[in-house]
């Protein structure tokens, strides 16, 4: 087991009672249960922070999209379909011996 640090906390009587009951049902110590609760809480905080970073990045991308659209306009064609048509035409020329 990793190094553990002793920390003293004061719980309200009802909190201690419920934690002790849960620990008994799960055949664990209250300390073990509290470590799990703290670990889960810290993981949730990190998850929330990561989510906020991703949302900020998305907002920045949307802002960049608006700037590029305003600066260069929007192409309304279907680039993929156009590229496929061009490729098919090139392939047809090659099959027919044209360069």
SULMOJO-V102089 format. One record per residue. RES is the residue in one small letter. SS is DSSP state (H for helix, E for strand, - for the rest). Layout:
RES;SS, RES;SS
This chain:
x;-, x;-, x;-, x;-, x;-, x;-, x;-, x;-, x;-, x;-, x;-, x;-, x;H, x;H, x;H, x;H, x;H, x;H, x;H, x;H, x;H, x;H, x;H, x;H, x;H, x;-, x;-, x;-, x;-, x;H, x;H, x;H, x;H, x;H, x;H, x;H, x;H, x;H, x;H, x;H, x;H, x;H, x;H, x;H, x;H, x;H, x;H, x;H, x;H, x;H, x;H, x;H, x;H, x;H, x;H, x;H, x;H, x;H, x;H, x;H, x;H, x;H, x;H, x;H, x;H, x;H, x;H, x;H, x;H, x;H, x;H, x;H, x;-, x;-, x;-, x;-, x;-, x;-, x;H, x;H, x;H, x;H, x;H, x;H, x;H, x;H, x;H, x;H, x;H, x;H, x;H, x;H, x;H, x;H, x;H, x;-, x;-, x;-, x;-
